[in-house]
Amino acid sequence: MAKLSRDDVLKLARLARLHLTDEEVRTFQIEIETILGYVEQLQDVDLADVQPTYQVTGLTNVTRPDEVIDYGADTERLLKNAPAIENGHIKVKRMLDR
């Protein structure tokens, strides 16, 4: 089983921006070692005769053909209703502060 040092746990905590107590470091050290042990067990499984599973429900993607629908509205006529226009676009107030 993979041994995890206290420094390894502290490095993981720092990367995750977690502040751990000494008790939490000890707890996570044991728990992460256990998880890594399970992963090591998975590495030993023989998958030579197992086919990859891409879809377990048997469903396939349902798509429709792309069709261009012309609603008869042109840009100029639509922009005529806008209160403010700039460079062919509707001008609005800034939503985010800098």
C-alpha positions as CSV (number, residue, x, y, z in Angstrom):
1,M,0.0,0.0,0.0
2,A,1.2,3.5,-0.8
3,K,2.5,5.3,2.2
4,L,1.6,9.0,2.5
5,S,3.7,11.3,4.7
6,R,2.4,14.2,6.7
7,D,4.1,16.5,4.3
8,D,2.2,14.9,1.4
9,V,-1.1,15.6,3.1
10,L,-0.1,19.2,4.0
11,K,0.9,19.8,0.3
12,L,-2.4,18.4,-0.9
13,A,-4.2,20.7,1.6
14,R,-2.2,23.7,0.5
15,L,-3.0,23.0,-3.1
16,A,-6.7,22.7,-2.2
17,R,-6.4,25.8,-0.1
18,L,-7.5,24.0,3.1
19,H,-6.3,24.7,6.6
20,L,-6.1,21.5,8.5
21,T,-5.5,20.8,12.2
22,D,-3.0,18.2,13.3
23,E,-5.9,15.8,14.0
24,E,-7.3,16.4,10.5
25,V,-3.9,15.8,8.9
26,R,-3.7,12.4,10.7
27,T,-7.2,11.5,9.7
28,F,-6.7,12.4,6.1
29,Q,-3.4,10.6,6.0
30,I,-5.1,7.4,6.9
31,E,-8.1,8.0,4.6
32,I,-6.0,8.9,1.6
33,E,-3.7,5.9,2.1
34,T,-6.9,3.7,2.1
35,I,-8.1,5.3,-1.1
36,L,-4.7,4.8,-2.8
37,G,-4.8,1.2,-1.7
38,Y,-8.1,0.6,-3.5
39,V,-6.7,2.3,-6.6
40,E,-3.7,-0.1,-6.4
41,Q,-6.1,-3.0,-6.3
42,L,-7.8,-1.8,-9.5
43,Q,-4.4,-1.7,-11.2
44,D,-4.1,-5.5,-10.7
45,V,-7.4,-6.4,-12.3
46,D,-7.0,-8.3,-15.6
47,L,-9.0,-6.6,-18.3
48,A,-7.5,-8.4,-21.3
49,D,-10.8,-10.0,-22.3
50,V,-13.2,-7.2,-21.3
51,Q,-14.7,-5.0,-24.0
52,P,-14.8,-1.3,-23.4
53,T,-18.3,0.0,-22.3
54,Y,-19.2,3.2,-24.1
55,Q,-23.0,3.2,-23.5
56,V,-24.7,1.1,-20.8
57,T,-28.3,2.1,-21.6
58,G,-28.3,1.3,-25.3
59,L,-29.5,4.8,-26.2
60,T,-28.2,6.6,-29.2
61,N,-28.0,10.3,-29.9
62,V,-31.2,11.6,-31.5
63,T,-30.4,14.5,-33.8
64,R,-32.4,16.4,-36.3
65,P,-31.1,17.8,-39.6
66,D,-30.0,21.4,-39.5
67,E,-32.4,23.7,-41.3
68,V,-32.1,27.4,-41.8
69,I,-35.4,29.1,-40.9
70,D,-36.0,32.6,-42.3
71,Y,-38.4,34.5,-40.1
72,G,-38.4,37.4,-42.5
73,A,-36.8,39.8,-40.0
74,D,-33.8,41.9,-41.1
75,T,-31.2,43.4,-38.8
76,E,-32.1,47.0,-39.7
77,R,-35.7,46.6,-38.9
78,L,-35.0,44.9,-35.6
79,L,-32.4,47.5,-34.5
80,K,-34.9,50.3,-35.3
81,N,-36.7,49.3,-32.0
82,A,-33.6,49.5,-29.8
83,P,-33.1,52.6,-27.7
84,A,-29.4,52.8,-28.5
85,I,-27.3,51.3,-31.3
86,E,-23.5,51.2,-31.7
87,N,-21.7,49.6,-34.6
88,G,-24.8,47.6,-35.6
89,H,-25.4,46.2,-32.1
90,I,-27.8,47.1,-29.3
91,K,-25.9,49.3,-26.8
92,V,-26.7,48.6,-23.1
93,K,-25.3,49.9,-19.8
94,R,-22.3,48.2,-18.4
95,M,-23.3,45.2,-16.2
96,L,-20.0,44.6,-14.4
97,D,-17.7,47.0,-12.5
98,R,-14.1,47.1,-13.2
